[in-house]
Amino acid sequence: MKDERTPAYWLRQRNGQPGGQQVNAYEAAMIAQRVGGVGDHLSQQGLVWSDRDPGGPGGFSYYTLTPVYKEGT
């Protein structure tokens, strides 16, 4: 059974750094409008993108925006 409430979202940087920040549905919708994102922030696979970052691997930082669902949904 799927939880029908609007989920919260995790915004994570994927350069080997643990953790991330939780954002609400409005913030997630604004982030999802960015150019260059691949995927859908409403799907369980989420949205991914990269930004130029001289300190990141290969000169980029990688990010994911994924919904948080309760276990068993």
N, C-alpha and C positions, 0 to 999 in steps of 0.2 A: 504494500500500500504506500503510495507516494504522499509525502507531506505537501499539502496544497498551499501552505504559507510561503511567502516570499523568502527565499533563503538569504543568508548573509554570504559574503564572498571572501576568499583568501586572495590577497595580492602578495606574490612571492617573487623575490629575485632569485634566479637559478644559477648562481655562480659558486655553488658549494656552500652558501651561507644558510644555516638553518633558520626556521621560523618565517615569519611574515606578518603582515598586518591584516586585520579584518576590516572590511569596508561594507557599507550598507548598499542596498539595491540602487539607490540614486547615484552614489559614487561609482558603482560598478558600471552603470549605464553610461556615465560620462567617460570613464576610462575606455570602455568598449568602442567609442567613436574614433579612437586614434587611428591614424593612417598606418598601414603596414601590419596590423594585427591579423592573425590567422586563427580561425575557429569561431566559436560562439560562447560568450560568457554565460549564457543560459544553459549550455549543455554540461554534462558531467566532465567532459574532456576539457572544457574551458577555452580561454583565449590566450594565445602566446604571441610575444613580439620581442624584438631586440632594439636596443638603443646604443648609439656609439658611446664607448667608455674606454678611454686609453688604459685604465687599470684592469679592465676585464679581459677574459681569455679571448685572444684574437682581436682585441680592440672593441669588444661589445659586451653589454650586460643583457641577460636574457630574463624575461619575466613571464609569469603565468597569472591569470585571473580565473579562479574556479569557484563554483558555488559550494557552500557547505551544507550538506544534507545530514539529517539524523541517521544513525545506524539503522539498517533494516529498511530503508526507503529506496 
